[in-house]
Amino acid sequence: MDDARFAAILEIKVSGLVEAYMRLDGVTLKDALVAVYHSGLYKILEREETKLWHHSPALLRDCMMNELNTGHLEFPDE
């Protein structure tokens, strides 16, 4: 996939992740953005070859919450 297309997909996925985090956890937009962009999940999500972007925003939010609560990243089985 070319870089421009992946950048567009990543933007959509991050937006959905931020929205899910705000809705389900009652955090502010600022707090959600800070949490997402500083997470280990984001560092992996922004690499196209990991294919993590295939997952739904809700599932990505669950992964991020696990990371925030335990300090460990766990990903769903394919």
Contact map, one row per residue, 1 for C-alpha under 8 A:
111011000000000000000000000000000000000000000000000000000000000000000000000000
111111000000000000000000000000000000000000000000000000000000000000000000000000
111111100000000000000000000000000000000000000000000000000000000000000000000000
011111110000000000000000000000000000000000000000000000000000000000000000000000
111111111000000000000000000000000000000000000000000000000000000000000000000000
111111111100000000000000000000000000000000000001000000000000000000000000000000
001111111110000000000000000000000000000000000000000000000000000000000000000000
000111111111000000000000000000000000000000000000000000000000000000000000000000
000011111111100000000000000000000000000000000000000010000000000000000000000000
000001111111110000000000000000000000000000001100000010000000000000000000000000
000000111111111000000000000000000000000000000000000000000000000000000000000000
000000011111111100000000000000000000000000000000000000000000000000000000000000
000000001111111110000000000000000000000000000000000010011000000000000000000000
000000000111111111000000000000000001000000000000000000001000000000000000000000
000000000011111111100000000000000000000000000000000000000000000000000000000000
000000000001111111110000000000000000000000000000000000001100000000000000000000
000000000000111111111000000000000001000000000000000000001101100000000000000000
000000000000011111111100000010011001000000000000000000000000000000000000000000
000000000000001111111110000000000000000000000000000000000000000000000000000000
000000000000000111111111100000000000000000000000000000001100100000000000000000
000000000000000011111111111000010000000000000000000000000000100000000000000000
000000000000000001111111111110010000000000000000000000000000000000000000000000
000000000000000000111111111000000000000000000000000000000000000000000000000000
000000000000000000011111110000000000000000000000000000000000000000000000000000
000000000000000000011111111000000000000000000000000000000000000000000000000000
000000000000000000001111111100000000000000000000000000000000000000000000000000
000000000000000000001110111110110000000000000000000000000000000000000000000000
000000000000000000000100011111110000000000000000000000000000000000000000000000
000000000000000001000100001111111000000000000000000000000000000000000000000000
000000000000000000000000000111111100000000000000000000000000000000000000000000
000000000000000000000000001111111110000000000000000000000000000000000000000000
000000000000000001001100001111111111000000000000000000000000000000000000000000
000000000000000001000000000011111111100000000000000000000000000000000000000000
000000000000000000000000000001111111110000000000000000000000000000000000000000
000000000000000000000000000000111111111000000000000000000000000000000000000000
000000000000010011000000000000011111111011000000000000000000000100000000000000
000000000000000000000000000000001111111001100000000000000000000000000000000000
000000000000000000000000000000000111111101000000000000000000000000000000000000
000000000000000000000000000000000011111111100000000000000000000100100000000000
000000000000000000000000000000000000011111110000000000000000000000100000100000
000000000000000000000000000000000001001111111000000000000000001100100000100000
000000000000000000000000000000000001111111111100000000000000000000000000000000
000000000000000000000000000000000000101111111110000000000000000000000000000000
000000000000000000000000000000000000000111111110010100000000000000000000000000
000000000100000000000000000000000000000011111111011110000000000000000000000000
000000000100000000000000000000000000000001111111000000000000000000000000000000
000000000000000000000000000000000000000000111111111000000000000000000000000000
000001000000000000000000000000000000000000001111111110000000000000000000000000
000000000000000000000000000000000000000000000011111000000000000000000000000000
000000000000000000000000000000000000000000011011111110000000000000000000000000
000000000000000000000000000000000000000000001011111111000000000000000000000000
000000000000000000000000000000000000000000011001011111100000000000000000000000
000000001100100000000000000000000000000000001001011111110000000000000000000000
000000000000000000000000000000000000000000000000001111110000000000000000000000
000000000000000000000000000000000000000000000000000111111011000000000000000000
000000000000100000000000000000000000000000000000000011111111000000000000000000
000000000000110110010000000000000000000000000000000000111111100000000000000000
000000000000000110010000000000000000000000000000000000011111110000000000000000
000000000000000000000000000000000000000000000000000000111111111000000000000000
000000000000000010000000000000000000000000000000000000111111111100000000000000
000000000000000010011000000000000000000000000000000000001111111110000000000000
000000000000000000000000000000000000000000000000000000000111111111000000000000
000000000000000000000000000000000000000010000000000000000011111111100000111000
000000000000000000000000000000000001001010000000000000000001111111110000100000
000000000000000000000000000000000000000000000000000000000000111111111000000000
000000000000000000000000000000000000000000000000000000000000011111111111110000
000000000000000000000000000000000000001110000000000000000000001111111111110000
000000000000000000000000000000000000000000000000000000000000000111111111000000
000000000000000000000000000000000000000000000000000000000000000011111110000000
000000000000000000000000000000000000000000000000000000000000000001111111000000
000000000000000000000000000000000000000000000000000000000000000001111111100000
000000000000000000000000000000000000000000000000000000000000000001110111110000
000000000000000000000000000000000000000110000000000000000000001101100011111000
000000000000000000000000000000000000000000000000000000000000001001100001111100
000000000000000000000000000000000000000000000000000000000000001000000000111110
000000000000000000000000000000000000000000000000000000000000000000000000011111
000000000000000000000000000000000000000000000000000000000000000000000000001111
000000000000000000000000000000000000000000000000000000000000000000000000000111
